[in-house]
Amino acid sequence: MKRRRVALAPILLVCAALGATTLHARVPQPKRAELGSSFVPRPQVARLTAAGFHTAMADFYWLQAVQIVGSALRPQDHGSILGRYVDVVTTVDPWVGHPYRFGAVWLTNSREDVELANELLLRSFEYHPNEWRNRFYLGFNLFYYLDEPEQAAHWLAEAATMEGSPPYLGALSARLRVGKGGLVVAERMLREMVANTDDPRRIAKYEQALDEVETEKRARRIDKAREEYKRRHGRDIERLEDLYRGPRAVVRRLPPELHDFEWVLSEDSGEIVSSYYGHRYRPTVHDRETREHIYGWSIEGEREKTQEGQGAEREGSGS
């Protein structure tokens, strides 16, 4: 009897192990983004513990960041944890290249996220002094998200001196320095971002912004007709048809709306707007509601980021 029990023991152990493995596989595993930023180590701690395996450790945390972007519908909503992963990657192995620009592309959910992306880009200059794209991305963030044209002009001017940079960067920098950024600079920068971004979701976002730029160009042509109407008749229009119908018309027709919608007078601002967007284009918008609509800067994402930050402070000593 004892021999039979001894013989059965290994079989029972194997069965138990298989059962545990099967059960574990059926238990839903939390996604990396759902674990929160408290599960990301502090960058300097990660660097110290790498112990000669800096490249391998950087690759491990880089994979975590890529998985978040690959599995999330709106990766920018996870800016806090994404930023911490990219910070770890570039601290453990600062000679990496793409992660710096990866951060610039995805850390756009709030002003704080953009500022972190800029810090990472600034860090990259020491290790990639001749990479013009990092300076361009910094200039783009400063102009497009933070409304700091003078600083943007500085970094665009530096990028323009580097091998491989587009020939028009110097001209964009000059326009920003004299306060003539506007649509021309926004359009050029957005097209460069499209050319240097592989992710189709970000490309779609930049192309959406390019559509808004083109819509704004057409709206400004109508603005000029409106000003001409005021000059001729001493009063403003009551409806858009006044511009092209009747004896007081100043143009034959309005430029077509890009999306086959209509041009309307905004009830809130009185501006001429596309009914597709309902607002005029602004390269930089700081109020939260418009920012969510135009740029996808998520109000809920900011709340999540705040909660993650508070959790990180509580768990920081254990990281």
Secondary structure in CASP SS format (residue, H / E / C, confidence):
PFRMAT SS
TARGET T0000
AUTHOR 0000-0000-0000
METHOD secondary structure of the structure
MODEL  1
M C 1.00
K H 1.00
R H 1.00
R H 1.00
R H 1.00
V H 1.00
A H 1.00
L H 1.00
A H 1.00
P H 1.00
I H 1.00
L H 1.00
L H 1.00
V H 1.00
C H 1.00
A H 1.00
A H 1.00
L H 1.00
G H 1.00
A H 1.00
T H 1.00
T H 1.00
L H 1.00
H H 1.00
A H 1.00
R H 1.00
V C 1.00
P C 1.00
Q C 1.00
P C 1.00
K C 1.00
R H 1.00
A H 1.00
E H 1.00
L H 1.00
G C 1.00
S H 1.00
S H 1.00
F H 1.00
V C 1.00
P C 1.00
R C 1.00
P H 1.00
Q H 1.00
V H 1.00
A H 1.00
R H 1.00
L H 1.00
T H 1.00
A H 1.00
A C 1.00
G C 1.00
F C 1.00
H H 1.00
T H 1.00
A H 1.00
M H 1.00
A H 1.00
D H 1.00
F H 1.00
Y H 1.00
W H 1.00
L H 1.00
Q H 1.00
A H 1.00
V H 1.00
Q H 1.00
I H 1.00
V H 1.00
G H 1.00
S H 1.00
A C 1.00
L C 1.00
R C 1.00
P H 1.00
Q H 1.00
D H 1.00
H H 1.00
G H 1.00
S H 1.00
I H 1.00
L H 1.00
G H 1.00
R H 1.00
Y H 1.00
V H 1.00
D H 1.00
V H 1.00
V H 1.00
T H 1.00
T H 1.00
V H 1.00
D C 1.00
P C 1.00
W C 1.00
V C 1.00
G C 1.00
H H 1.00
P H 1.00
Y H 1.00
R H 1.00
F H 1.00
G H 1.00
A H 1.00
V H 1.00
W H 1.00
L C 1.00
T C 1.00
N C 1.00
S C 1.00
R H 1.00
E H 1.00
D H 1.00
V H 1.00
E H 1.00
L H 1.00
A H 1.00
N H 1.00
E H 1.00
L H 1.00
L H 1.00
L H 1.00
R H 1.00
S H 1.00
F H 1.00
E H 1.00
Y H 1.00
H C 1.00
P C 1.00
N C 1.00
E C 1.00
W H 1.00
R H 1.00
N H 1.00
R H 1.00
F H 1.00
Y H 1.00
L H 1.00
G H 1.00
F H 1.00
N H 1.00
L H 1.00
F H 1.00
Y H 1.00
Y H 1.00
L C 1.00
D C 1.00
E C 1.00
P H 1.00
E H 1.00
Q H 1.00
A H 1.00
A H 1.00
H H 1.00
W H 1.00
L H 1.00
A H 1.00
E H 1.00
A H 1.00
A H 1.00
T C 1.00
M C 1.00
E C 1.00
G C 1.00
S C 1.00
P C 1.00
P C 1.00
Y C 1.00
L H 1.00
G H 1.00
A H 1.00
L H 1.00
S H 1.00
A H 1.00
R H 1.00
L H 1.00
R H 1.00
V C 1.00
G C 1.00
K C 1.00
G C 1.00
G H 1.00
L H 1.00
V H 1.00
V H 1.00
A H 1.00
E H 1.00
R H 1.00
M H 1.00
L H 1.00
R H 1.00
E H 1.00
M H 1.00
V H 1.00
A H 1.00
N C 1.00
T C 1.00
D C 1.00
D C 1.00
P H 1.00
R H 1.00
R H 1.00
I H 1.00
A H 1.00
K H 1.00
Y H 1.00
E H 1.00
Q H 1.00
A H 1.00
L H 1.00
D H 1.00
E H 1.00
V H 1.00
E H 1.00
T H 1.00
E H 1.00
K H 1.00
R H 1.00
A H 1.00
R H 1.00
R H 1.00
I H 1.00
D H 1.00
K H 1.00
A H 1.00
R H 1.00
E H 1.00
E H 1.00
Y H 1.00
K H 1.00
R H 1.00
R H 1.00
H H 1.00
G C 1.00
R C 1.00
D C 1.00
I C 1.00
E C 1.00
R C 1.00
L H 1.00
E H 1.00
D H 1.00
L H 1.00
Y C 1.00
R C 1.00
G C 1.00
P C 1.00
R C 1.00
A C 1.00
V C 1.00
V C 1.00
R C 1.00
R C 1.00
L C 1.00
P C 1.00
P C 1.00
E C 1.00
L C 1.00
H C 1.00
D C 1.00
F C 1.00
E C 1.00
W E 1.00
V E 1.00
L E 1.00
S C 1.00
E C 1.00
D C 1.00
S C 1.00
G C 1.00
E C 1.00
I E 1.00
V E 1.00
S E 1.00
S C 1.00
Y C 1.00
Y C 1.00
G C 1.00
H C 1.00
R C 1.00
Y C 1.00
R C 1.00
P C 1.00
T C 1.00
V C 1.00
H C 1.00
D C 1.00
R H 1.00
E H 1.00
T H 1.00
R H 1.00
E H 1.00
H H 1.00
I H 1.00
Y H 1.00
G C 1.00
W C 1.00
S C 1.00
I H 1.00
E H 1.00
G H 1.00
E H 1.00
R H 1.00
E H 1.00
K H 1.00
T H 1.00
Q H 1.00
E H 1.00
G H 1.00
Q H 1.00
G H 1.00
A H 1.00
E H 1.00
R H 1.00
E H 1.00
G H 1.00
S H 1.00
G H 1.00
S C 1.00
END
